[in-house]
Amino acid sequence: MNMSEIIVILLIYSGLFIYFLISFDVKNKKKSRLFPAKSFLALGLYMLMVSTIWGMYKAEEWQMNEHSGYPPIYLMNEALLLIVGVSIYSILLFVIMTVFRMKKRKG
């Protein structure tokens, strides 16, 4: 993947993740609980992202091992590194959203 592709995917992921973390009460347009029900959608988005990364690397590893004729390769270290990066990024987004939400409530 090019760096521009990674940036676009992260922007889309960040937008959806933040959208799922911000909750609004439909009647009053006020922010509600700290951990809203839509946060489960953010968790689902995270799980989809992680399973897609794992499946993509597993399929690439299988393809190269089956059809290349070279000695077997192992790409799971790269996949785990990418999954850890996405996990840290998601936790960082969640913490930033929580801090901003608390600051708005205080004043």
Number of C-alpha atoms within 10 A of each C-alpha: 5 6 8 9 10 11 11 11 12 14 12 12 18 15 12 14 22 18 14 18 23 19 19 14 10 8 6 8 9 10 15 12 11 14 12 15 13 16 19 13 16 20 15 13 16 18 13 12 16 19 12 13 17 18 13 12 18 15 12 13 16 15 11 15 15 12 8 10 8 9 8 12 10 14 15 13 10 13 18 15 11 15 19 13 12 18 16 12 14 19 12 12 16 16 12 13 16 16 12 10 14 12 10 10 9 6 5
